[in-house]
């Protein structure tokens, strides 16, 4: 076997499998432990590489590691570009524009000063590296936002800034390096400027042409559905490679522009394309972080001194906050949002990859401190990933800009049933929202003081007004079975299929009307339909929430309420789920049961259990 042939080296096939298992495994473990995925991926790569020597990319995979990382970053940036739908930017538009137009050059200036006077680098190395520090890293922002469940507007600002500035940061480094090249190698300024202008112009035009041509071909049916994703990948890789061949690092700009054009082309199959790209992005982010961390040469860290700590502190505590706060002056954003964005600037894959490349080029020109760019980049990435990975979620919650600690429930369809269930959940301190495109059907919920949204939950207005991240569970329970199925199917990838429930359809039991398992949500209520639940509510059935204790378990509850319909349960953390009475889960003390009680037991039960479950049983 290859493992035995080369002193512990892995075969290329086994090395690729190892990277995938380690990266995806780290993300899964982070989800289970509710920890930042980026931190675990970084730790896994360091342990597998420099710490234990089990996996060394240059040894086990070979010289294709660099091109693999470059192509992976291109795909990640393209996927990010696919999320840049101008129609969905809404009230974050002015902030994004300022973070790009004002923030990028200002960040370049302040980062250059931090490098010159903090890290002690020469002006040449500081200017080149300062341009790279414009980037904030979509490879780390996306997992952090997913973990922190940040509010819509600050999340949009951070995501747009990261994606757009990643491409600009690479180009800023190219621009600075061209100037350094002029002064150190005798290349004429006009020739260098011409090369730069041609490269940037070519990348922009190529990215726009690729995006426009792809969107036109897809929109006119020139590509069959089953080939859309492969065709998209092939065009993406070709666009990146062609642009990069003309001007190094301009491929990042080309693929970002391509993604932006496709995102705003209003394609019918856009959501399917974007979701597939999201899955690919998760895999690639995992793999790239494992590769970069495992590739770290411990000897390079010996080049760092105490000035590296000063540099990191200046970038995190001064350069980043000043850049954001000055850029966002006059945008009308609340100060707490500005503060959160200013103190959130994690760096990622692009910074390490580009810094290493230009560090080698500067060293080749005789600028000795160019060798420090790689180690400094890794030090900054490690510091910001760990710092923001652990601090973003609690800091956002402290500022009131993240989802509540208690996961909420989104109910689609205004009715007696959904209003009653929402009241019961609200009394148990669970965030709720009832939505309906018919304003008249929300009057009961509004009268009961339940938060409501008037409009289609799948519409653009909902994307601007409803903070989906505040809600972990979706219940599609309108009187329209087809609409319930559409909502549950469309939002299942966002909420997770285990958290999407749908009221039973009127003809669900008939084979002629059966739907494929991939459509709709999970059924609840023992197969009761909307009309059956409404009939119960009309007869006077009411919702009750009862807390279980060591002395009062499920058997005691059932004995005292033989006629009750058990619908769901709330965990001690407030997580809601429906239950099946024919397949009951294990009930632990501290859980709360949500049930429907018949009219005859209301008076008896009225004082035995209140909304928070603190009453007598």
C-alpha positions as CSV (number, residue, x, y, z in Angstrom):
1,X,0.0,0.0,0.0
2,X,1.0,3.6,-0.6
3,X,0.9,4.3,3.1
4,X,3.8,1.9,3.6
5,X,5.7,2.9,0.6
6,X,6.6,6.5,1.6
7,X,7.2,6.8,5.3
8,X,3.6,7.3,6.3
9,X,2.5,9.1,3.2
10,X,-1.1,8.8,2.1
11,X,-2.0,7.8,-1.4
12,X,-3.6,10.7,-3.4
13,X,-7.0,9.0,-3.3
14,X,-6.8,8.4,0.4
15,X,-5.6,11.9,1.0
16,X,-8.6,13.4,-0.8
17,X,-10.9,11.1,1.1
18,X,-9.2,12.2,4.3
19,X,-9.6,15.9,3.6
20,X,-13.3,15.4,2.8
21,X,-13.9,13.3,5.9
22,X,-12.0,15.7,8.2
23,X,-13.6,18.8,6.8
24,X,-17.2,17.6,6.7
25,X,-16.8,15.8,10.0
26,X,-15.6,19.0,11.6
27,X,-18.7,20.9,10.3
28,X,-21.0,18.1,11.6
29,X,-19.3,18.0,15.0
30,X,-19.5,21.8,15.2
31,X,-23.3,21.6,14.5
32,X,-23.7,18.9,17.2
33,X,-21.7,20.8,19.8
34,X,-23.0,24.2,18.7
35,X,-19.5,25.5,18.1
36,X,-18.1,27.7,15.3
37,X,-17.3,25.3,12.4
38,X,-14.4,27.4,11.2
39,X,-12.6,26.9,14.5
40,X,-12.9,23.2,14.5
41,X,-11.8,22.9,10.8
42,X,-8.7,25.0,11.5
43,X,-7.9,22.9,14.6
44,X,-8.4,19.7,12.6
45,X,-6.1,20.8,9.8
46,X,-3.4,21.9,12.2
47,X,-3.6,18.6,14.2
48,X,-3.6,16.5,11.0
49,X,-0.7,18.4,9.4
50,X,2.0,20.2,11.4
51,X,1.2,18.7,14.8
52,X,1.0,14.9,13.9
53,X,2.3,14.8,10.4
54,X,-0.5,12.4,9.4
55,X,-1.4,14.5,6.4
56,X,1.0,16.8,4.5
57,X,-0.7,18.2,1.4
58,X,2.6,18.8,-0.5
59,X,3.7,15.3,0.2
60,X,0.5,13.4,-0.2
61,X,-1.2,15.3,-3.0
62,X,1.7,17.0,-4.7
63,X,2.1,20.2,-6.7
64,X,-1.6,20.4,-7.6
65,X,-2.5,21.7,-4.1
66,X,-2.1,25.3,-5.2
67,X,-4.2,25.1,-8.3
68,X,-6.9,23.1,-6.4
69,X,-7.1,25.8,-3.7
70,X,-7.3,28.5,-6.4
71,X,-10.1,26.7,-8.2
72,X,-12.0,26.1,-5.0
73,X,-11.7,29.7,-4.0
74,X,-13.1,30.7,-7.4
75,X,-16.1,28.4,-6.9
76,X,-16.7,29.8,-3.5
77,X,-16.6,33.4,-4.7
78,X,-18.9,32.5,-7.6
79,X,-21.4,30.9,-5.2
80,X,-21.1,34.1,-3.1
81,X,-21.8,36.2,-6.3
82,X,-24.9,34.1,-6.8
83,X,-26.3,35.4,-3.5
84,X,-25.8,39.1,-4.6
85,X,-29.4,39.7,-5.8
86,X,-29.8,43.4,-6.0
87,X,-33.6,43.1,-5.5
88,X,-33.0,41.5,-2.1
89,X,-30.5,44.0,-0.9
90,X,-33.2,46.4,0.3
91,X,-32.2,48.8,3.1
92,X,-28.7,47.5,3.2
93,X,-27.9,48.9,-0.2
94,X,-26.4,52.2,1.0
95,X,-24.3,50.5,3.6
96,X,-22.9,47.9,1.1
97,X,-22.0,50.6,-1.4
98,X,-20.1,52.6,1.2
99,X,-18.3,49.6,2.5
100,X,-17.0,48.9,-1.0
101,X,-16.5,52.4,-2.4
102,X,-15.2,54.1,0.8
103,X,-14.3,51.1,3.0
104,X,-12.0,49.3,0.5
105,X,-9.5,52.2,-0.1
106,X,-9.7,53.4,3.5
107,X,-9.1,49.9,4.8
108,X,-6.2,49.6,2.4
109,X,-4.6,52.8,3.8
110,X,-5.1,51.9,7.5
111,X,-4.0,48.3,7.0
112,X,-0.8,49.5,5.3
113,X,-0.1,51.8,8.2
114,X,-0.7,49.0,10.7
115,X,1.8,46.8,8.8
116,X,4.4,49.5,8.5
117,X,4.4,50.7,12.1
118,X,3.0,47.6,13.8
119,X,4.6,44.7,12.1
120,X,7.6,46.8,11.0
121,X,7.4,45.8,7.3
122,X,8.9,47.9,4.5
123,X,6.6,50.3,2.6
124,X,6.7,48.0,-0.4
125,X,5.6,44.9,1.5
126,X,3.1,46.9,3.6
127,X,1.4,48.4,0.6
128,X,1.0,45.1,-1.2
129,X,-0.2,43.2,1.9
130,X,-2.4,46.1,2.9
131,X,-4.3,45.7,-0.3
132,X,-4.9,42.1,0.4
133,X,-6.2,43.0,3.9
134,X,-9.2,44.6,2.3
135,X,-10.7,41.1,2.2
136,X,-12.9,39.8,5.0
137,X,-13.4,36.3,3.7
138,X,-16.7,34.8,2.5
139,X,-15.3,31.4,3.3
140,X,-15.4,32.3,7.0
141,X,-18.3,34.8,7.0
142,X,-20.9,32.3,5.7
143,X,-20.3,29.6,8.4
144,X,-20.2,32.2,11.1
145,X,-23.4,33.8,10.0
146,X,-25.0,30.4,9.9
147,X,-23.8,29.7,13.5
148,X,-24.7,33.1,14.9
149,X,-28.1,33.4,13.2
150,X,-27.5,37.1,12.6
151,X,-30.2,39.6,11.7
152,X,-31.0,40.1,8.0
153,X,-29.4,43.6,7.4
154,X,-26.1,43.2,9.3
155,X,-25.8,39.7,7.8
156,X,-26.3,41.2,4.3
157,X,-23.8,43.9,4.9
158,X,-21.1,41.5,6.1
159,X,-21.8,39.0,3.3
160,X,-21.8,41.5,0.4
161,X,-18.7,43.2,1.7
162,X,-16.9,39.9,2.0
163,X,-17.7,38.7,-1.5
164,X,-17.1,42.0,-3.3
165,X,-14.1,43.0,-1.4
166,X,-12.4,39.6,-1.7
167,X,-12.1,40.2,-5.5
168,X,-11.1,43.8,-4.9
169,X,-8.5,42.9,-2.3
170,X,-6.7,40.5,-4.7
171,X,-6.7,43.2,-7.4
172,X,-5.5,45.9,-5.0
173,X,-2.5,43.6,-4.2
174,X,-1.9,43.2,-8.0
175,X,-2.0,47.0,-8.4
176,X,0.4,47.6,-5.5
177,X,2.7,44.8,-6.8
178,X,2.8,46.4,-10.2
179,X,4.0,49.7,-8.7
180,X,6.7,47.8,-6.7
181,X,7.7,46.0,-9.9
182,X,8.2,49.3,-11.7
183,X,10.5,50.7,-9.0
184,X,12.6,47.5,-8.5
185,X,12.9,45.9,-11.9
186,X,13.0,48.8,-14.3
187,X,9.7,48.0,-15.9
188,X,8.2,51.1,-17.4
189,X,5.2,52.5,-15.5
190,X,3.1,52.8,-18.7
191,X,3.6,49.1,-19.5
192,X,2.7,48.0,-16.0
193,X,-0.4,50.3,-15.9
194,X,-1.4,49.1,-19.3
195,X,-1.1,45.4,-18.3
196,X,-3.1,46.1,-15.2
197,X,-5.9,47.9,-17.0
198,X,-6.1,45.3,-19.7
199,X,-6.3,42.5,-17.1
200,X,-9.0,44.1,-15.0
201,X,-11.0,45.1,-18.1
202,X,-10.7,41.7,-19.7
203,X,-11.8,40.0,-16.4
204,X,-14.8,42.3,-16.0
205,X,-16.0,41.9,-19.6
206,X,-15.4,38.1,-19.6
207,X,-17.3,37.7,-16.3
208,X,-20.2,39.7,-17.6
209,X,-20.3,37.9,-20.9
210,X,-20.1,34.5,-19.3
211,X,-22.9,35.3,-16.8
212,X,-25.1,36.9,-19.5
213,X,-24.5,34.2,-22.0
214,X,-25.2,31.5,-19.4
215,X,-28.4,33.2,-18.2
216,X,-29.7,33.6,-21.8
217,X,-29.0,30.0,-22.7
218,X,-30.7,28.7,-19.5
219,X,-33.6,31.1,-19.9
220,X,-34.3,30.1,-23.5
221,X,-34.1,26.4,-22.8
222,X,-30.9,25.9,-24.8
223,X,-29.5,23.7,-22.0
224,X,-31.6,20.8,-20.5
225,X,-32.3,20.8,-16.8
226,X,-30.0,17.8,-16.0
227,X,-27.0,19.6,-17.6
228,X,-27.4,23.0,-16.2
229,X,-25.1,22.5,-13.2
230,X,-22.4,20.7,-15.1
231,X,-22.5,23.4,-17.8
232,X,-22.4,26.1,-15.1
233,X,-19.3,24.5,-13.5
234,X,-17.5,24.2,-16.9
235,X,-18.1,27.8,-17.8
236,X,-17.1,28.9,-14.3
237,X,-13.8,27.2,-14.4
238,X,-13.1,28.3,-18.0
239,X,-13.9,31.9,-17.1
240,X,-11.6,31.8,-14.1
241,X,-8.7,30.2,-15.9
242,X,-8.9,32.6,-18.9
243,X,-9.0,35.7,-16.8
244,X,-6.2,34.5,-14.6
245,X,-4.0,33.7,-17.6
246,X,-4.2,37.4,-18.6
247,X,-3.7,38.9,-15.1
248,X,-3.0,36.8,-12.1
249,X,-5.8,37.0,-9.4
250,X,-8.2,38.7,-11.9
251,X,-10.0,35.4,-12.2
252,X,-11.6,36.1,-8.8
253,X,-13.1,39.3,-10.2
254,X,-14.4,37.5,-13.3
255,X,-16.2,34.8,-11.4
256,X,-17.7,37.2,-8.9
257,X,-19.1,39.3,-11.8
258,X,-20.4,36.2,-13.5
259,X,-22.2,35.1,-10.3
260,X,-23.7,38.6,-9.8
261,X,-25.0,38.7,-13.4
262,X,-26.7,35.3,-13.1
263,X,-28.1,36.2,-9.7
264,X,-29.9,39.2,-11.2
265,X,-31.1,37.4,-14.4
266,X,-34.4,36.2,-12.8
267,X,-33.9,32.6,-13.9
268,X,-36.6,30.1,-13.2
269,X,-34.1,27.5,-12.1
270,X,-32.0,30.0,-10.1
271,X,-32.9,28.5,-6.7
272,X,-31.9,25.0,-7.7
273,X,-28.6,26.3,-9.0
274,X,-27.9,28.3,-5.9
275,X,-28.7,25.5,-3.5
276,X,-26.5,23.1,-5.4
277,X,-23.7,25.7,-5.3
278,X,-24.2,26.2,-1.6
279,X,-23.7,22.5,-1.0
280,X,-20.6,22.6,-3.2
281,X,-19.4,25.6,-1.3
282,X,-19.7,23.8,2.1
283,X,-17.6,21.0,0.8
284,X,-15.0,23.3,-0.7
285,X,-14.7,25.6,2.3
286,X,-14.1,22.5,4.4
287,X,-11.5,21.1,2.1
288,X,-9.7,24.4,1.6
289,X,-9.4,25.1,5.3
290,X,-8.1,21.6,6.0
291,X,-5.5,21.9,3.1
292,X,-4.3,25.4,4.2
293,X,-4.0,24.5,7.9
294,X,-2.3,21.2,7.2
295,X,0.1,22.9,4.8
296,X,1.5,25.3,7.5
297,X,5.2,25.0,7.9
298,X,5.9,25.4,11.6
299,X,9.4,26.8,10.8
300,X,7.8,29.8,9.1
301,X,6.2,30.9,12.3
302,X,9.7,31.3,13.8
303,X,9.9,34.4,11.6
304,X,7.2,36.1,13.7
305,X,8.0,38.3,16.7
306,X,6.0,40.3,19.2
307,X,5.3,42.8,16.5
308,X,2.9,40.3,14.9
309,X,0.7,40.6,18.0
310,X,0.8,44.3,17.7
311,X,-0.1,44.1,14.0
312,X,-3.1,41.8,14.7
313,X,-4.3,44.1,17.5
314,X,-4.0,47.2,15.3
315,X,-6.0,45.5,12.4
316,X,-8.8,44.1,14.6
317,X,-9.2,46.9,17.1
318,X,-8.3,50.1,15.1
319,X,-8.1,49.6,11.3
320,X,-11.3,47.5,10.9
321,X,-13.5,49.6,13.4
322,X,-12.4,52.9,11.9
323,X,-12.9,51.8,8.4
324,X,-16.5,50.6,9.0
325,X,-17.6,53.4,11.3
326,X,-16.3,56.1,8.9
327,X,-17.7,54.4,5.8
328,X,-21.2,54.0,7.3
329,X,-21.5,57.7,8.4
330,X,-24.8,59.0,7.0
331,X,-26.3,55.7,6.1
332,X,-29.0,55.9,8.9
333,X,-28.0,52.5,10.2
334,X,-28.4,52.0,14.0
335,X,-25.2,52.4,15.9
336,X,-25.5,48.8,17.3
337,X,-25.4,47.5,13.8
338,X,-22.4,49.6,12.9
339,X,-20.7,48.5,16.0
340,X,-21.3,44.8,15.3
341,X,-20.0,45.1,11.7
342,X,-17.0,47.2,12.7
343,X,-15.9,44.5,15.2
344,X,-16.5,41.6,12.8
345,X,-13.8,41.2,10.2
346,X,-12.7,37.6,10.0
347,X,-10.1,36.8,7.3
348,X,-10.0,33.5,5.4
349,X,-8.7,31.5,2.5
350,X,-8.1,34.2,-0.1
351,X,-5.9,36.2,2.3
352,X,-3.6,33.3,3.1
353,X,-3.4,32.1,-0.6
354,X,-2.8,35.6,-2.1
355,X,-0.4,36.7,0.7
356,X,1.7,33.6,0.2
357,X,1.9,34.2,-3.5
358,X,2.9,37.8,-3.3
359,X,5.2,37.2,-0.5
360,X,7.2,34.9,-2.7
361,X,7.1,37.5,-5.6
362,X,8.4,40.3,-3.3
363,X,11.1,38.1,-2.0
364,X,12.1,37.3,-5.6
365,X,12.5,41.1,-6.1
366,X,14.9,41.3,-3.2
367,X,12.4,42.6,-0.7
368,X,13.4,40.4,2.3
369,X,10.4,41.0,4.5
370,X,8.2,39.6,1.7
371,X,8.8,36.3,3.4
372,X,6.8,37.5,6.4
373,X,3.6,38.0,4.5
374,X,2.5,34.3,4.6
375,X,3.1,33.8,8.4
376,X,1.5,37.2,9.2
377,X,-1.5,36.3,7.1
378,X,-1.9,32.9,8.9
379,X,-1.5,34.6,12.3
380,X,-4.3,37.1,11.4
381,X,-6.6,34.4,10.0
382,X,-6.1,32.2,13.1
383,X,-6.7,35.1,15.5
384,X,-9.8,36.5,13.7
385,X,-11.4,33.1,13.1
386,X,-11.0,32.1,16.8
387,X,-12.0,35.5,18.1
388,X,-15.0,36.1,15.9
389,X,-16.0,32.4,15.8
390,X,-16.6,32.4,19.5
391,X,-17.7,36.0,20.0
392,X,-20.0,36.9,17.1
393,X,-23.0,34.9,18.3
394,X,-23.0,36.1,22.0
395,X,-22.1,39.7,21.0
396,X,-24.9,39.8,18.4
397,X,-27.4,38.5,20.9
398,X,-26.1,41.1,23.5
399,X,-26.8,43.8,20.9
400,X,-30.2,42.3,20.0
401,X,-29.1,41.6,16.4
402,X,-29.3,37.8,16.4
403,X,-32.0,35.1,16.8
404,X,-33.3,34.6,20.2
405,X,-31.9,32.0,22.5
406,X,-35.3,30.2,22.3
407,X,-35.9,29.1,18.7
408,X,-39.1,30.4,17.4
409,X,-42.0,28.9,15.4
410,X,-43.4,30.3,12.1
411,X,-47.0,29.4,11.4
412,X,-48.3,29.8,7.9
413,X,-52.1,30.4,7.7
414,X,-54.3,32.4,9.9
415,X,-57.1,30.4,11.6
416,X,-58.5,29.5,15.0
417,X,-56.1,26.6,15.2
418,X,-52.9,28.5,14.4
419,X,-53.9,31.4,16.6
420,X,-54.6,29.0,19.6
421,X,-51.3,27.2,19.1
422,X,-49.4,30.5,18.7
423,X,-51.0,31.8,21.9
424,X,-49.9,28.6,23.8
425,X,-46.4,28.8,22.5
426,X,-46.2,32.6,23.2
427,X,-47.3,31.9,26.8
428,X,-44.4,29.5,27.0
429,X,-42.0,32.2,26.0
430,X,-41.5,30.8,22.5
431,X,-41.2,33.5,19.7
432,X,-44.0,33.0,17.2
433,X,-45.2,34.6,14.0
434,X,-48.5,33.9,12.1
435,X,-48.5,34.8,8.4
436,X,-51.2,34.8,5.8
437,X,-51.7,36.5,2.4
438,X,-55.3,37.2,3.4
439,X,-55.5,40.2,5.8
440,X,-58.9,39.1,7.2
441,X,-57.6,35.8,8.4
442,X,-55.1,37.4,10.8
443,X,-57.7,39.4,12.8
444,X,-57.9,36.7,15.5
445,X,-54.1,36.5,15.9
446,X,-53.9,40.3,16.1
447,X,-56.7,40.5,18.6
448,X,-54.9,37.9,20.8
449,X,-51.7,40.0,20.6
450,X,-49.8,37.4,18.5
451,X,-47.2,38.8,16.1
452,X,-48.4,38.6,12.4
453,X,-47.2,39.2,8.9
454,X,-49.6,40.1,6.2
455,X,-48.3,38.8,2.9
456,X,-47.0,35.7,1.1
457,X,-44.3,34.1,3.1
458,X,-42.6,33.1,-0.2
459,X,-42.7,36.7,-1.6
460,X,-40.0,39.3,-1.7
461,X,-41.8,41.4,1.0
462,X,-41.4,38.5,3.4
463,X,-37.6,38.3,2.6
464,X,-37.3,42.0,3.6
465,X,-39.6,41.9,6.6
466,X,-39.5,38.5,8.1
467,X,-36.3,37.5,10.0
468,X,-36.4,33.8,9.2
469,X,-33.4,33.2,11.4
470,X,-35.5,33.9,14.5
471,X,-37.6,30.9,13.7
472,X,-36.4,27.3,13.7
473,X,-39.7,25.5,13.1
474,X,-42.1,26.0,10.2
475,X,-45.8,24.9,10.4
476,X,-47.7,25.1,7.1
477,X,-51.3,25.0,8.2
478,X,-53.4,27.2,5.9
479,X,-56.7,26.0,4.4
480,X,-55.1,25.5,1.0
481,X,-53.4,22.1,0.8
482,X,-51.5,23.0,-2.4
483,X,-50.1,26.2,-0.9
484,X,-49.0,24.4,2.3
485,X,-47.2,21.9,0.1
486,X,-45.5,24.6,-1.9
487,X,-44.4,26.5,1.3
488,X,-43.1,23.4,3.0
489,X,-41.2,22.2,-0.1
490,X,-39.7,25.6,-0.9
491,X,-38.6,26.5,2.7
492,X,-37.5,23.0,3.7
493,X,-33.8,23.6,2.6
494,X,-33.7,26.7,4.7
495,X,-35.3,25.3,7.9
496,X,-34.2,21.7,7.5
497,X,-36.8,19.0,6.6
498,X,-36.9,17.8,10.2
499,X,-38.2,21.2,11.3
500,X,-40.9,21.7,8.6
501,X,-44.4,20.4,9.4
502,X,-47.6,20.4,7.3
503,X,-51.2,19.9,8.3
504,X,-52.7,16.8,6.7
505,X,-54.1,17.2,3.3
506,X,-57.8,16.5,2.8
507,X,-57.2,13.6,0.3
508,X,-53.9,12.5,1.7
509,X,-55.0,8.9,2.3
510,X,-56.0,8.3,-1.3
511,X,-53.5,6.7,-3.6
512,X,-54.6,8.8,-6.5
513,X,-53.7,12.0,-4.6
514,X,-50.5,10.8,-2.9
515,X,-47.5,13.0,-3.4
516,X,-43.8,12.0,-3.6
517,X,-42.0,12.0,-0.3
518,X,-39.8,14.9,-1.3
519,X,-42.7,17.2,-1.5
520,X,-44.4,18.9,1.5
521,X,-43.5,18.7,5.2
522,X,-43.9,16.2,8.0
523,X,-47.5,15.4,9.0
524,X,-48.8,16.1,12.5
525,X,-52.0,15.9,14.5
526,X,-52.6,12.2,13.8
527,X,-53.8,13.0,10.3
528,X,-56.3,15.6,11.2
529,X,-57.0,18.1,8.4
530,X,-57.4,21.9,8.6
531,X,-61.2,21.6,8.6
532,X,-61.1,19.0,11.4
533,X,-58.9,21.1,13.6
534,X,-61.1,24.1,12.9
535,X,-64.2,22.1,13.9
536,X,-62.5,21.2,17.2
537,X,-61.7,24.8,17.9
538,X,-65.3,25.9,17.1
539,X,-66.6,23.3,19.5
540,X,-64.6,24.9,22.3
541,X,-61.4,22.8,22.5
542,X,-58.5,24.8,24.0
543,X,-54.7,24.6,24.1
544,X,-52.9,24.0,27.3
545,X,-49.2,23.8,28.2
546,X,-48.2,21.5,31.0
547,X,-44.7,21.1,32.5
548,X,-43.6,17.6,33.5
549,X,-41.7,17.2,36.8
550,X,-40.1,14.3,38.7
551,X,-43.4,13.9,40.6
552,X,-45.7,14.5,37.7
553,X,-44.7,12.5,34.6
554,X,-46.4,11.7,31.3
555,X,-48.4,8.8,32.8
556,X,-49.8,11.1,35.4
557,X,-50.7,13.7,32.8
558,X,-52.5,11.2,30.6
559,X,-54.4,9.8,33.6
560,X,-55.7,13.2,34.6
561,X,-56.6,14.2,31.0
562,X,-57.8,11.1,29.2
563,X,-59.7,13.0,26.6
564,X,-56.8,15.4,25.7
565,X,-55.2,15.4,22.3
566,X,-51.4,15.5,22.7
567,X,-49.9,17.6,19.9
568,X,-46.4,18.5,20.7
569,X,-43.7,19.1,23.3
570,X,-41.2,21.8,24.2
571,X,-37.7,20.8,25.3
572,X,-36.1,22.5,28.3
573,X,-34.4,24.9,25.8
574,X,-37.8,25.8,24.2
575,X,-37.4,23.7,21.0
576,X,-40.8,22.7,19.7
577,X,-41.7,19.5,17.9
578,X,-45.0,17.6,17.2
579,X,-45.4,14.1,18.6
580,X,-47.3,11.1,17.5
581,X,-49.5,9.5,20.1
582,X,-48.9,6.0,18.5
583,X,-45.2,6.5,18.8
584,X,-44.4,8.6,21.8
585,X,-40.9,9.8,22.5
586,X,-39.2,9.7,25.9
587,X,-40.6,12.5,28.1
588,X,-38.1,13.9,30.7
589,X,-38.7,16.2,33.6
590,X,-38.7,19.8,32.6
591,X,-40.3,19.2,29.2
592,X,-43.7,20.8,28.5
593,X,-46.6,19.2,26.7
594,X,-48.8,21.1,24.4
595,X,-52.3,19.6,24.1
596,X,-55.8,20.3,23.1
597,X,-58.4,19.8,25.8
598,X,-62.2,19.2,25.1
599,X,-64.7,21.7,26.4
600,X,-65.8,19.6,29.4
601,X,-62.3,19.7,30.9
602,X,-61.5,23.3,30.5
603,X,-62.9,24.5,33.9
604,X,-61.2,21.6,35.7
605,X,-57.9,22.3,33.9
606,X,-58.0,26.1,34.0
607,X,-56.1,26.4,37.3
608,X,-54.0,23.3,37.0
609,X,-51.6,24.5,34.3
610,X,-50.8,27.9,32.9
611,X,-48.7,28.9,30.0
612,X,-45.3,28.7,31.6
613,X,-46.2,25.5,33.4
614,X,-45.7,26.8,36.9
615,X,-49.2,26.1,38.1
616,X,-50.5,23.0,40.0
617,X,-51.2,19.7,38.2
